[in-house]
Amino acid sequence: MTIQIAVIGTGYVGLVSGTCFAELGHSVICIDNNPEKIAQLKLAQIPIYEPELAEMVNKNIQAGRLNFDTQLQKTVEKSQVLFIAVGTPTDPGTGQADLSYLKIAAREIAQFINDYKVIVVKSTVPVGTCHLVKTIIQQENPNAQFDIVSNPEFLREGLAVYDFMNPDRIIVGTETESAKAMMNQIYQVFDKRGIPILFTDLESSELIKYAANCFLATKIAFINEIANLCEKTNANIVEVSEGLGLDKRIGAVYLKPSPGFGGSCFPKDTLALAHAAREILSPLSIVESVILSNERHKAYMIEKILAACYGAVRGKTLTVLGVAFKANTDDVRESSALIIIEALQKQGANIIVYDPAAMENAAKVLSNVVFAKDVYQAMRGSDAVVIATEWPEFCDLNFDCMGDNATVVDLRNLYDPKAMYAQGIRYFSIGRKPVITSKKPLCVD
Ligand code: UGA
């Protein structure tokens, strides 16, 4: 059965979710108060880098299932279900989730509620927020007939369309049978495919989202610490990680060492949950440690690069490959690469950057950096290359253009140390023995 859906907010989550709801066969209007953005979206021009999304937007516009609008009133009036998908960024002062956009959306929707609506909070929000939204709507419009639902998203940037269409589970927090029935109809296709739809109370659903992100962040912080231990003990993190992951109770994913987790979710959500828990005197010491561990790990990455460059980078030219916080995205928010670049600049290095998708965003936050046209222009003549993002095009590079005695610091373990040794490349990675070799005698500063 086709449901009339409105999605408030055409940011990352709203745009992907709205488009995928249309793909599931529902009739969707995505609302944003930015008219230029809406005009572009109507032409299937999408403002974010997300594989498969533009094609899916276009297909569903053509099929008449997906529309974009700035008019909230008429959209609210004709929709059965309203998804709120506005941002909840970290408040820089407190580390708490900033709920101001969500509150504005709730107030605006409230005044136009003309008959029974299901109002779904899709944004990542602290426990208790759905109740807050409910109160705001009741205060704004005491006659409004509605139910409130929590339905967190589990979409990875770069894989968001795939994740939406192939979920491990769907989490729905509800208070009433009518809301439950409506959500069941929306996700009927997945139910038929045997994908679990877990109905919970509002608070549990809100907490599942934070707990999931904090748990995944914990796995990464853990494996990064184990990787650092490998370096001190001559163990090999690739083997250790594989051995750990083969235990079904642990699982193989999110055990890849990296320069530290980044992005718009793990850093924000670990901080927000730790803060919220502290506030109610139920501190989460593990999550607090994960935040600290990730910060320390980033600092250790900088030490690692300095050591690879014989202890100093002043006056040297370093190439950083990848500024996106991970591959397949143009997002640089909380990217470890940015912290590394700024630290190396402070130590006197000249920085050349290449990233297949994220240079425009990086240019907004970095200064005094040379952005190269391609990966080989970026590496030519450079004193050392730092691989910070695991883009596929960085996996099979020819380092000859760096000349003899090339130094590569691979913070994503993309290369085989033995193959690097055979090529005479000084190669440093994470959690594995460094390869100290040279085609010509080492020239130590
Ligand atoms: C994350 C979650 O994976 C999604 O389920 C969730 O919906 C989303 O946050 C959100 O809350 O909106 P995302 O931030 O897009 O998705 O990125 P991930 O692919 O999970 O990666 C996060 C960070 O962890 C990246 O910096 C990545 O490089 C790092 N990572 C990931 C590792 O260092 N090692 C790994 O093994 C996996």
Residues whose N, C-alpha, C, O or C-beta is under 5 A from the ligand:
A	BS01	UGA	E153 F154 L155 R156 E157 I220 V253 Y254 L255 K256 P257 S258 G260 F261 G262 G263 S264 C265 F266 F325 K326
